Each structure stands twice: as C-alpha cells, then as structure tokens.
Amino acid sequence: MNNKTNRRKYMAMAIPVYLLLFFILTDAFLAPYLESRMLPESRLCYAALQHICHQAPTRCFWVFGSNMALCARCFGIFMSLFLAGLILGWSATIKIRWKTAFFLILPALIDGTAGLLGLWKSGNIVRFLSGLMAGTGGAIALFPMYYAFFSGLILMLRKKQIAVE
C-alpha cells in the first residue's frame, strides 16, 4: 500500500476524533461569545466542557469579554491534539515515538504538579505553551495507537467475513 492510500485510510479512520476535537475547540470559543451576547445557551457550552476542564476564570484566556470554556493548558492540549493529529494522519505516521512523546508531555506534568504543590504559579502563556507541548506529545503517542488498533480491527473483521463466505 502506498503512502497516499495510507494517508486516506488514516485520515478517514480518525474523522470521529477530529470532529470531537473540533467540537471541543469550537465550544471553547462559542461559550464566551454567547455569554457576551447575554444568551442563556452559553451555560450549555460551559457545561459541555466542565467534565474535561476546571474552567477556573483566572487560568483561562478571555475572549469576547469573558473567559473561554477551557483553561489555557487544556486549550493548548486540545488545539495541538487536533493539529498534530491532522499532521500525523496526513503523513500516515504509524510509528510511536515514545521518547519524543514523553519529553513533550514532561513540561506540563512538571508545571502542573509544581503549581498544585504551590512551588510556583505559572501564567496563562506558560500553561498554554506547556499544553501545546503535551498535546503534541499525546498525539504522537495516541494517534498511531488509534490507527494501529483500528487497522487491526478492520483486518480481523475482513478475515472473519472471508471465513463466513
């Protein structure tokens, strides 16, 4: 199978993930926009993301005069998961680079843990940048595993279908 075929296959397999990440990112901006228009639907947008992010206003970027529905670190994570996932799908990358993923995730772990323990307090730009790195590291580890799992599942289902016929 050539790289162009792999690229199409990987991109198609990841459509549900891309759509979910796109929804999360859109919702993060839609919540403060609706709130700036004083529309009650803004509460639904915040509520949709409250289970994946603490949404503390002091740790969020502010747009449209209100805080986003994701904190700066979570916004960076989800943005880079989306973008890095597209790039990995486009390049048809299936090899997991564990060391690279680990070293990209490490700054967010250190910063988050140190902040939780009260050792230092990071600003939103540092949180966002560490989130970007962590999301990229997560994508480097998770997307190839996702592709490998579903490629194996499709192959197994095809073999069963052939055996039945």
C-alpha positions, -999 to 999 in steps of 0.1 A, spaced: 0 0 0 14 33 -10 17 64 12 -13 82 -5 -36 52 2 -23 50 38 -29 88 42 -65 85 31 -71 55 53 -57 71 84 -75 104 78 -108 86 73 -103 64 104 -97 95 126 -127 115 114 -147 109 146 -117 121 167 -111 152 145 -148 160 148 -148 156 186 -117 178 190 -131 204 166 -163 205 186 -144 210 219 -123 238 204 -154 255 188 -173 252 221 -144 268 240 -149 300 218 -186 298 215 -193 299 252 -178 333 258 -192 346 225 -227 336 236 -222 350 270 -211 383 256 -244 384 238 -261 375 271 -277 344 256 -285 316 281 -272 290 258 -237 300 269 -243 279 301 -248 248 279 -214 254 263 -196 258 296 -214 227 310 -204 206 280 -167 211 288 -169 212 326 -160 175 329 -128 178 309 -115 211 324 -118 230 356 -126 263 338 -111 285 365 -115 320 351 -81 332 363 -65 303 343 -84 309 311 -79 332 282 -105 359 279 -122 365 245 -154 385 238 -151 399 273 -155 365 291 -134 335 299 -131 306 275 -147 273 284 -112 257 286 -83 268 307 -51 279 289 -34 245 294 -64 224 282 -69 248 253 -33 242 243 -37 204 247 -68 201 226 -56 225 199 -23 207 195 -41 173 196 -63 184 167 -34 200 147 -8 173 154 -35 146 147 -41 161 113 -4 163 105 2 127 117 -28 115 96 -16 134 66 19 120 69 4 85 75 27 81 106 21 49 125 54 46 144 51 56 180 79 78 192 77 72 229 108 92 240 96 123 220 61 120 234 74 117 269 97 147 267 69 168 252 45 158 279 70 163 308 69 201 310 31 201 315 35 174 342 62 194 360 44 227 357 10 213 367 25 194 397 46 223 409 16 246 407 -6 221 425 20 218 453 24 255 455 60 256 444 53 283 418 25 299 399 26 299 361 9 324 339 -15 315 312 10 318 284 33 292 301 3 270 308 -8 273 271 27 265 258 31 235 281 -4 224 270 7 227 233 37 206 240 17 180 260 -10 178 233 16 172 206 33 145 227 -1 129 233 -9 130 196 25 114 188 16 85 212 -21 82 208 -29 87 171 -5 59 159 -20 36 186 -55 46 174 -46 39 137 -29 5 146 -59 -6 167 -85 2 140 -63 -11 112 -60 -44 131 -97 -44 139 -106 -39 102 -82 -66 91 -97 -90 117 -133 -83 105 -123 -88 69 -107 -122 77 -139 -132 96 -160 -120 66 -140 -141 42 -142 -172 65 -180 -168 67 -184 -166 29 
